[in-house]
Amino acid sequence: MSARAPLLVVGDALLDHDLCGRAERLAPDAPVPVVSGARRVSRPGGAALAALLAAADGRPVTLVTALGGDEASATLERLLAGRVRLVRLPLAGALPSKTRVFAEGTPLLRLDDGEGLAGEATEEARHAVAEAGAILVADYGRGTAGALRGPLRSAAARVPVVWDPHPRGEPPVPGVRLVTPSASEAHAFAARLVSADGPAAESGRARAAVTPPAAGDDPGRGRELRAAAGDADVLLRAWRAVSVAVTLGGRGALLSHGGTPLLVPAPVTAEGDACGAGDCFAATAAGLLADGELTETAVREAVHAATRYVAQGGVRSLVETAAETAPTAEAALPAADDALRTVARVRAAGGTVVAAGGCFDLLHAGHVALLQAARRAGDCLVVCVNSDASVRRRKGGGRPLVPVADRVRVLRALECVDAVAVFEEDTPERLLGELRPDVWAKGGDYALERLPEASLVESWGGQVVLLPYLDGRSTTGLAERAALSPHRPRGFRGRRRG
């Protein structure tokens, strides 16, 4: 696997807190819920969250942001240590932070603190922008993008720049590769630009972007897409951007280069906490553009990444991985906690939990067919994967052919997979005991065997099912055919990718 290209994130960092507890009664002195047993968790927010998401798959990320000497800045710096390289701008005032209060998962209240603004750019920050190979501007209206506007303008002429705008922030510099407003942001930006240009500008697409649809127009989705397309066209011209992707929440995104736009639908409907989904979208797109992907590919993968992010619990699923300690090679692998959160969410909604397991070495069509069929048997699919040591014990010293981190990454990329967990033992009984799935799915090639984990699954009322297996597909067969392929001419070393 080729290394991920470095990414520079420029923007305003925030510190976010969640207070999560129970609300079982109203206060005696006012008709408001009493939240008890609250647990407080803190995490990076704003541009810091975007940087953390960009670095989640091992990409080298540098964050240029404003930090001060206040307690919130120190906490944020500690949360990012070992994950993101920091380049500091001076901060006038306290670092902005927000606190969300939840009762059993339902948001009740949000408190905002800190009005700090970025000071002047430092020489180190200017140098970081000048040397960057790709840049994400995560503007949260606190001045960092404005302080570096000149260097960012120069950078946009030579490298991919993705700009995630803010209603109180800077407009993108000319020439950015991609701008990523939400539908409501795009509409507000377009209305403001058209109003500033005067009545003469209110024609064609510009008028369509800011005029409510007539009563006889088709309802809902058609109107939303027409409005987004018109808004994107206004922004492209006014901002002189190469492309604009208007994010449509659970419906995906609309990508426009001018002319007929490309609709990129979400692969599934994801319900959950959408806080940070826009940062996930922008960070994924920026990272892929840094890797040399086309804009269309970057936007499609960004839609899929944001959908998975919401489905897996959103920003709260990052709390444990953004904790106080730096990540290790083992921490980069999905622990049972990730799968347990998915299981808890599905069970709380009354859904059916399906699990499937195996080595999944050299993922092939038989694996994919099995996993797709398993996912259709319930409301979520958790894949239990043998660790490298477990595979060696089962398959021999030459296996696995693909290390567990890569196997996990490929499985996570499948739309039918909701969560992945790795187990070290020869069989997954311990992990199954934690997950307690309603359905345990295996391929039909086990039809004549009594699965060792069957009794365990049945002990809590679960059901073991066999699913049809595609004949002629196996990792062993693929490896044997590859070994029998013609030898390359002596001295041939293949084409190296830069």
C-alpha positions in Angstrom: 0.0 0.0 0.0 1.4 3.4 -1.0 2.0 5.9 1.8 -0.6 8.6 2.4 0.4 12.1 1.3 0.8 14.7 4.0 -1.9 17.3 4.5 -1.8 20.8 6.0 -5.0 21.9 7.9 -5.4 25.7 8.4 -8.2 26.9 10.6 -9.7 27.7 13.9 -9.4 25.0 16.6 -12.1 24.6 19.3 -12.4 22.5 22.4 -15.6 20.5 22.7 -17.2 18.9 25.7 -20.1 16.5 26.1 -22.0 16.0 29.3 -23.9 12.7 29.1 -26.2 11.5 31.8 -29.8 10.5 32.7 -32.9 12.6 33.0 -35.6 10.9 35.1 -37.4 13.8 36.7 -38.1 17.5 36.5 -36.6 20.1 38.8 -38.9 21.1 41.7 -38.3 24.8 41.1 -38.7 24.9 37.3 -40.1 22.7 34.5 -36.6 21.6 33.3 -35.0 18.1 33.3 -32.6 17.2 36.0 -29.5 15.5 34.5 -27.8 13.1 36.9 -24.8 10.8 36.7 -23.3 13.0 34.0 -20.0 11.9 32.5 -17.9 14.6 31.0 -15.7 14.0 27.9 -13.6 16.4 26.0 -12.3 16.3 22.4 -10.9 18.4 19.7 -13.4 20.6 17.8 -13.4 22.8 14.7 -10.3 22.6 12.6 -8.7 20.4 15.3 -11.4 17.8 14.7 -10.9 18.0 11.0 -7.1 17.5 11.5 -7.8 14.5 13.8 -10.1 12.9 11.3 -7.6 13.4 8.5 -4.9 11.7 10.5 -7.1 8.8 11.6 -5.8 6.5 8.9 -2.1 7.3 9.5 -1.8 10.3 7.2 0.8 12.9 8.4 -1.2 16.0 9.3 0.0 19.4 10.4 -2.5 21.8 11.9 -1.9 25.6 11.8 -4.2 27.2 14.4 -4.3 29.8 17.1 -3.6 28.7 20.7 -3.1 30.7 23.8 -2.0 30.2 27.4 -5.4 29.4 28.7 -6.5 26.1 30.2 -8.7 25.1 27.2 -5.7 25.6 24.8 -3.5 23.4 27.0 -6.2 20.7 27.1 -6.6 20.7 23.3 -2.8 20.5 22.8 -2.7 17.5 25.1 -5.5 15.8 23.2 -3.7 16.3 19.9 -0.3 15.2 21.1 1.2 12.4 19.1 -1.5 12.6 16.4 -1.1 16.0 14.7 1.8 18.3 14.4 1.0 21.8 15.6 2.1 25.1 14.2 0.8 27.9 16.5 -0.5 31.4 15.8 -1.0 33.7 18.8 -4.5 33.8 20.2 -6.1 36.9 21.7 -8.5 35.8 24.4 -9.5 32.3 25.5 -9.8 29.4 23.1 -13.5 29.0 22.1 -15.2 25.9 23.5 -18.7 24.4 23.4 -20.5 22.1 25.8 -23.3 19.9 24.8 -25.6 18.4 27.5 -27.3 15.0 26.7 -29.8 12.9 28.6 -29.7 9.3 27.4 -28.5 10.4 24.0 -31.0 13.2 23.5 -29.4 16.7 23.3 -30.9 19.2 25.8 -28.6 22.3 25.7 -25.4 23.8 24.3 -23.2 26.3 26.1 -20.5 28.3 24.3 -17.5 29.9 26.0 -14.4 31.8 24.8 -14.2 34.5 22.2 -10.6 34.2 21.3 -9.4 35.4 17.9 -6.3 34.5 15.9 -3.5 37.1 15.8 -1.0 37.8 13.1 0.6 35.0 11.1 4.0 33.8 12.2 6.9 33.1 9.9 6.6 29.4 10.7 2.9 29.3 9.7 3.7 31.1 6.4 6.4 28.6 5.7 4.1 25.7 6.4 1.6 27.0 3.9 4.3 27.7 1.3 5.7 24.2 1.6 2.4 22.2 1.7 1.5 19.8 -1.0 -2.2 20.0 -0.2 -4.2 22.1 2.2 -7.6 22.0 4.0 -8.9 25.3 5.2 -11.3 24.6 8.1 -12.6 28.1 8.7 -14.7 28.6 11.9 -14.8 32.4 11.7 -12.0 33.0 14.3 -9.5 34.6 12.0 -6.9 32.0 11.2 -7.7 31.9 7.5 -7.7 35.7 7.3 -4.3 35.9 8.9 -2.9 33.6 6.2 -4.9 34.8 3.3 -1.9 35.9 1.2 0.0 32.6 1.5 -3.2 30.6 0.9 -3.9 32.5 -2.3 -0.4 31.7 -3.6 -0.8 28.1 -2.5 -4.1 27.7 -4.4 -2.3 28.4 -7.7 0.0 25.4 -7.3 -1.5 22.7 -5.0 -5.0 21.3 -4.2 -6.8 23.5 -1.6 -10.1 22.5 -0.1 -12.0 25.3 1.7 -14.7 24.5 4.2 -16.3 27.9 4.7 -18.1 29.5 7.7 -20.8 32.1 7.6 -18.7 34.5 9.7 -15.4 33.5 8.1 -13.4 34.5 5.0 -14.5 33.8 1.5 -12.3 31.2 -0.3 -9.3 32.6 -2.1 -9.5 32.4 -5.9 -8.5 29.1 -7.5 -9.3 26.6 -4.7 -9.8 23.1 -6.0 -13.0 22.4 -3.9 -15.3 24.4 -1.6 -17.5 22.4 0.7 -20.5 24.4 2.1 -23.6 22.7 3.5 -26.9 23.4 1.6 -28.0 26.1 4.1 -24.5 27.7 4.1 -24.4 27.7 0.3 -27.9 29.3 0.1 -27.0 32.0 2.6 -23.7 32.8 0.8 -25.3 32.9 -2.6 -28.2 35.2 -1.4 -25.6 37.5 0.2 -23.5 37.7 -3.0 -26.5 38.2 -5.3 -27.9 40.9 -3.0 -24.5 42.7 -3.0 -24.4 42.6 -6.8 -27.7 44.4 -7.1 -30.9 43.7 -9.1 -29.0 43.2 -12.4 -27.4 40.0 -11.0 -30.8 38.5 -10.2 -31.3 36.6 -13.4 -30.9 33.0 -14.7 -29.2 30.7 -12.1 -28.6 33.5 -9.7 -32.3 34.2 -9.4 -33.0 30.5 -9.1 -30.5 30.2 -6.2 -32.2 32.8 -4.0 -35.9 32.7 -5.0 -38.2 30.3 -3.2 -39.9 27.8 -5.5 -43.4 28.6 -6.7 -46.4 26.8 -5.2 -46.8 24.6 -8.2 -43.2 23.3 -8.2 -42.4 19.7 -7.4 -42.0 19.3 -3.6 -39.0 18.4 -1.5 -36.0 16.8 -3.2 -36.3 18.4 -6.7 -36.5 21.9 -5.2 -33.5 21.2 -2.9 -31.4 20.0 -5.8 -32.4 22.9 -8.0 -31.6 25.4 -5.2 -28.2 23.7 -4.5 -27.3 23.7 -8.2 -28.1 27.4 -8.5 -26.3 28.3 -5.3 -23.2 26.4 -6.4 -23.2 28.2 -9.7 -23.3 31.6 -8.0 -20.5 30.6 -5.6 -18.3 29.2 -8.4 -18.4 32.5 -10.3 -18.2 34.8 -7.3 -15.4 32.9 -5.6 -13.6 31.8 -8.8 -13.3 28.2 -7.4 -12.6 25.2 -9.6 -15.5 23.3 -8.0 -18.1 23.4 -5.3 -19.6 20.4 -3.4 -22.8 21.3 -1.6 -23.3 18.8 1.1 -27.0 17.6 1.5 -26.8 15.8 4.9 -28.1 12.3 4.6 -28.7 12.6 0.9 -25.1 13.0 -0.1 -23.6 15.9 -2.0 -24.0 17.9 -5.2 -20.7 18.5 -7.1 -20.6 21.4 -9.6 -17.8 22.6 -11.9 -20.3 24.8 -13.7 -23.0 23.5 -16.0 -24.8 20.2 -15.2 -23.9 19.1 -11.6 -23.0 15.6 -10.4 -25.2 14.2 -7.7 -23.3 11.9 -5.3 -25.9 10.0 -3.2 -25.2 8.6 0.2 -24.8 4.8 0.1 -27.3 4.3 3.0 -29.5 6.4 5.3 -27.5 6.9 8.4 -29.3 8.1 11.6 -27.4 9.6 14.5 -25.3 12.5 15.7 -24.2 14.5 12.7 -21.8 16.8 14.6 -18.5 16.8 12.8 -19.9 15.1 9.6 -19.0 18.2 7.5 -15.4 18.1 8.9 -15.2 14.4 8.0 -16.4 15.1 4.5 -13.9 18.0 4.0 -11.0 16.1 5.6 -11.6 13.0 3.5 -11.9 15.0 0.2 -8.7 17.0 1.0 -6.8 13.9 1.8 -7.7 12.1 -1.4 -6.9 15.2 -3.5 -3.5 15.2 -1.7 -3.1 11.6 -2.8 -3.7 12.6 -6.4 -7.3 11.5 -6.8 -9.8 13.2 -9.1 -12.3 15.6 -7.5 -15.2 13.3 -8.4 -13.5 10.4 -6.7 -12.6 12.5 -3.7 -16.2 13.7 -3.3 -17.7 10.3 -3.7 -15.4 8.8 -1.1 -16.0 11.8 1.2 -19.8 11.1 1.1 -19.2 7.5 2.0 -16.8 8.4 4.8 -19.2 11.0 6.3 -22.1 8.4 6.1 -20.0 5.8 8.0 -19.0 8.4 10.5 -22.6 9.2 11.4 -23.7 5.6 11.3 -20.9 4.6 13.7 -21.9 7.1 16.3 -20.4 10.4 15.0 -18.1 12.5 17.1 -18.7 10.5 20.3 -17.2 7.4 18.7 -13.9 9.3 18.6 -13.8 10.0 22.3 -11.8 6.9 23.3 -9.4 7.2 20.3 -8.8 10.8 21.0 -8.1 10.2 24.7 -5.1 11.2 26.7 -2.6 8.7 25.4 -0.8 8.6 22.0 -1.9 5.8 19.7 0.1 2.6 19.3 0.0 0.1 16.4 -2.5 -2.0 18.4 -4.7 1.0 19.2 -5.0 1.7 15.5 -7.0 -1.5 15.1 -10.7 -1.5 16.0 -11.3 -2.8 19.5 -14.5 -4.4 20.7 -15.6 -1.0 22.1 -16.2 0.3 18.5 -18.4 -2.7 17.7 -20.1 -2.6 21.1 -21.2 1.0 20.5 -22.7 0.0 17.1 -24.4 -2.9 18.7 -25.8 -0.8 21.5 -27.1 1.8 19.1 -28.9 -0.8 16.9 -30.4 -2.6 19.9 -31.6 0.7 21.4 -33.6 1.2 18.2 -35.0 -2.3 18.4 -32.9 -3.6 15.5 -31.3 -7.0 14.8 -27.5 -7.4 15.2 -25.7 -9.7 12.8 -22.1 -10.9 13.2 -19.9 -12.8 10.8 -16.3 -13.9 11.2 -13.2 -15.1 9.5 -9.7 -14.3 8.3 -10.7 -12.4 5.2 -7.2 -12.7 3.8 -7.2 -11.6 0.1 -10.8 -10.4 0.1 -12.6 -11.9 -2.9 -16.1 -12.2 -4.4 -17.0 -15.1 -2.1 -16.3 -13.0 0.9 -18.2 -10.0 -0.4 -21.3 -12.1 -1.3 -21.3 -13.6 2.2 -21.0 -10.2 3.9 -23.7 -8.7 1.8 -26.1 -11.5 2.5 -25.3 -11.3 6.2 -26.0 -7.6 6.3 -29.4 -8.2 4.7 -30.3 -10.5 7.6 -30.5 -7.7 10.1 -29.9 -4.0 10.8 -26.2 -4.0 11.3 -23.2 -6.2 10.5 -20.2 -6.6 12.8 -17.3 -8.5 11.2 -15.0 -10.4 13.7 -11.5 -10.8 12.2 -8.7 -13.1 13.2 -5.5 -11.3 14.2 -2.3 -12.1 12.3 -1.1 -14.5 15.0 -4.5 -16.2 15.0 -4.3 -16.7 11.2 -0.8 -18.1 11.4 -1.9 -20.7 13.9 -4.9 -21.7 11.8 -3.4 -21.4 8.3 0.4 -21.9 8.7 3.5 -19.8 8.6 2.9 -18.3 5.2 -0.3 -16.6 6.2 -1.8 -14.1 6.4 -0.8 -12.7 3.0 -2.4 -9.4 4.0 -1.7 -7.9 7.5 -4.6 -7.3 9.8 -4.5 -3.5 9.6 -5.0 -3.7 5.8 -7.6 -6.4 6.1 -9.6 -4.3 8.5 -9.3 -1.2 6.3 -10.6 -3.1 3.2 -13.5 -4.5 5.3 -14.4 -1.1 6.7 -14.6 0.2 3.1 -17.5 -2.1 2.3 -20.8 -0.5 2.5 -22.4 -3.6 4.0 -20.0 -3.6 7.0 -21.0 -1.4 10.0 -18.2 -2.3 12.4 -15.0 -4.5 12.6 -13.4 -6.0 15.7 -10.2 -8.1 15.8 -9.8 -11.1 18.1 -6.5 -12.8 19.1 -7.9 -16.3 19.9 -8.3 -19.2 17.5 -12.1 -18.9 17.6 -14.2 -15.8 18.4 -16.2 -17.0 21.4 -14.8 -14.4 23.8 -15.7 -11.6 21.3 -19.1 -13.1 20.6 -19.8 -13.2 24.3 -19.3 -9.4 24.5 -21.3 -8.7 21.3 -24.1 -11.2 21.9 -25.3 -11.0 18.3 -28.9 -12.0 17.4 -27.5 -13.8 14.3 -24.1 -15.5 13.7 -23.6 -16.0 9.9 -21.1 -18.4 8.3 -20.6 -19.6 4.7 -22.3 -22.6 3.4 -19.1 -24.6 3.3 -19.6 -25.3 7.0 -22.9 -27.1 6.3 -21.6 -30.5 7.5 -19.9 -29.2 10.6 -21.1 -28.2 14.1 -19.6 -24.8 14.6 -17.7 -24.6 18.0 -19.4 -21.3 18.7 -23.0 -22.5 17.9 -23.8 -23.5 21.5 -22.6 -20.1 22.8 -24.7 -18.1 20.4 -27.7 -20.2 21.1 -27.3 -19.7 24.9 -28.6 -16.2 24.7 -31.2 -16.9 22.2 -29.1 -16.2 19.1 -29.4 -18.0 15.8 -26.6 -19.5 13.7 -27.3 -19.4 10.0 -25.4 -20.6 7.0 -25.4 -18.5 3.8 -24.9 -19.6 0.2 -21.2 -19.8 -0.8 -19.9 -18.9 -4.2 -18.1 -22.0 -5.6 -14.5 -21.7 -6.8 -13.6 -18.6 -4.8 -11.0 -19.0 -2.1 -7.9 -17.2 -0.8 -5.8 -20.4 -1.2 -6.9 -20.8 -4.8 -6.0 -17.2 -5.6 -2.6 -17.6 -3.9 -1.9 -20.8 -5.9 -2.8 -19.2 -9.2 -0.6 -16.2 -8.4 2.3 -18.5 -7.6 1.9 -20.2 -11.0 1.9 -17.0 -13.0 4.7 -16.6 -15.6 8.0 -15.4 -14.2 9.0 -11.9 -15.2 12.1 -11.5 -17.4 15.4 -11.4 -15.5 16.2 -7.9 -14.3 12.6 -6.7 -14.6 11.7 -4.7 -11.5 8.3 -3.4 -12.4 7.2 0.2 -12.4 7.7 2.0 -9.2 5.0 4.5 -8.2 6.2 7.8 -6.9 
